Amino acid sequence: MITDIAALSIEIRHTIRSALRRLDESAQGILLLLDENGCLQRTITDGDLRRLLLAGATLDDDLRQLPQHRPVTAAISISQAEALRTMREHGVRHLPLLDGDERVAGILRLADLDSPILLSTPHMGESEMDFVAEAFDSNWVAPLGPNVDAFEQELAERVGIAHAAAVSSGTAAIHLALVLLGVKHGDTVFCSSLTFVASANPILYQGATPVFIDSEPDSWNMSLQALETALQDAEALGQLPKAVIVVNLYGQSADMDPLLALCDRFAVPVIEDAAESLGADYKGKASGTLGRIGIYSFNGNKIITTSGGGMLVSDDGDLVERARFLATQARDPAPYYLHTQVGYNYRMSNVLAGIGRGQLRVLAERVEARRNIFERYVQGLADVDAIAWMPEASYGRANRWLSCCLLRTENTSLNVPKLIDMLAAERIEARHLWRPMHRQPLFESCRYYRHGTEESVSDRLFEQGLCLPSGSNMTEGQQERVIETLRSALVAASG
Ligand SMILES: *Cc1c(COP(=O)(O)O)cnc(C)c1O
């Protein structure tokens, strides 16, 4: 919304030249012609002035020759959705809003109301470019370098863990974690079913077999009882998994204490997939630091990003040292290139680590911004009973990476695909929750353990869930637009 009305105001005695100059300086594409009482007579665009000149007016003529033209206006209280409809209906790109005294109090721009709102976009801070420039100035444009070392140290300090290895992606970090824990062809690895495919793909890279574990309803993360049944079955078969990958979904930690205790009982190590939960915590500890190995992702859509990258963390220094070794082609110490085992090219570039160092400095702000967005959605839609919000477990604090909700299908005739389409028609990007891995053709033959004998929680969440735009750089106006669009869709469907 434009609020500097004075900069756009002009009177009939002014010349076309000064009007053009004003348009040029304010760069909003619109002027307001006010009468002597300050009331809006009409709006003036470049095109209006061009038509005057073509009709024979000169630059020094005043604005009297402008035809009278009742402006399209609205009351200051108009909703964004209504404003958008009004602008489309009248084919205008600006909508002056009038206060109780019929004075212009602000101007809505079509471009603001109808620009795409994306799910989660990168949000740079102020120092990223400095670290990147340092890499260029010192010609450390390489995988490895001072930014990589510093990023590892700074992240380890931030989350309170002893060691960290920066790698090219979160997926690479999960793959290395599996290699470090000795996962080989024919082994099994347990993994949360409700997750992004990157949690499970590395199991296949190792030729191992995934077994998928359902979610529980309170945090949407791994179900303790499903995991227990799966471990008991595996023990009976003499086929205990080599690792359990516990995913911290949408920025909220799983209930790690009982999950870790259970895995301990069977002596199975836990890999914590904290790709989505950097900045969240669990009982005062940083999410991602509770398992034997934790991994983070700095992909472009995550809470902080290096455009692409990941981190493997552990309190076990030997493990992390080995991760670095494996990630640089497993080069043995020797005066020539000597290799005794398979390695990978998984290290993070020193340029991208520079971005990461800058992003780490704004992580706390990004968490607050995302949490605020979630809160605004909850409050803005408090009266809409067709929506239930993703719960926050009392044991920790989520980073609300994505604002997720469930459509209470008993309270609405809409379903998730229809709602996503309706939002898309308003250029708002919403998405389904992750489609559970046990429902992916890729994993068709894999075993799956439900939360209850009857109930599959992840299936229900998938059917009813959606993720709303959640980027920390969203404006309040954009959040309002999401709220209003959702409200009008859901209210229409309940009536
Ligand atoms: C993003 C993500 C990953 C993978 O991270 P990349 O850096 O994109 O490879 C893994 N697990 C989960 C749950 C994710 O959301």
The ligand as an SDF file (V2000), in Angstrom:
LIG
                    3D

 15 15  0  0  0  0  0  0  0  0999 V2000
   15.3780  -30.8960    2.3610 C   0  0  0  0  0  0  0  0  0  0  0  0
   15.3690  -32.1720    3.0700 C   0  0  0  0  0  0  0  0  0  0  0  0
   16.4110  -33.0980    2.9200 C   0  0  0  0  0  0  0  0  0  0  0  0
   17.4870  -32.9760    1.8970 C   0  0  0  0  0  0  0  0  0  0  0  0
   18.2700  -31.8790    1.9320 O   0  0  0  0  0  0  0  0  0  0  0  0
   19.0020  -31.3930    0.5870 P   0  0  0  0  0  0  0  0  0  0  0  0
   19.9380  -30.3680    1.1040 O   0  0  0  0  0  0  0  0  0  0  0  0
   17.9370  -30.8080   -0.2930 O   0  0  0  0  0  0  0  0  0  0  0  0
   19.6730  -32.5440   -0.0280 O   0  0  0  0  0  0  0  0  0  0  0  0
   16.3730  -34.2440    3.6950 C   0  0  0  0  0  0  0  0  0  0  0  0
   15.3850  -34.4950    4.5460 N   0  0  0  0  0  0  0  0  0  0  0  0
   14.3670  -33.6370    4.6980 C   0  0  0  0  0  0  0  0  0  0  0  0
   13.2980  -33.9800    5.6740 C   0  0  0  0  0  0  0  0  0  0  0  0
   14.3020  -32.4720    3.9490 C   0  0  0  0  0  0  0  0  0  0  0  0
   13.2550  -31.6530    4.0770 O   0  0  0  0  0  0  0  0  0  0  0  0
  1  2  1  0
  2  3  1  0
  2 14  2  0
  3  4  1  0
  3 10  2  0
  4  5  1  0
  5  6  1  0
  6  7  2  0
  6  8  1  0
  6  9  1  0
 10 11  1  0
 11 12  2  0
 12 13  1  0
 12 14  1  0
 14 15  1  0
M  END
$$$$
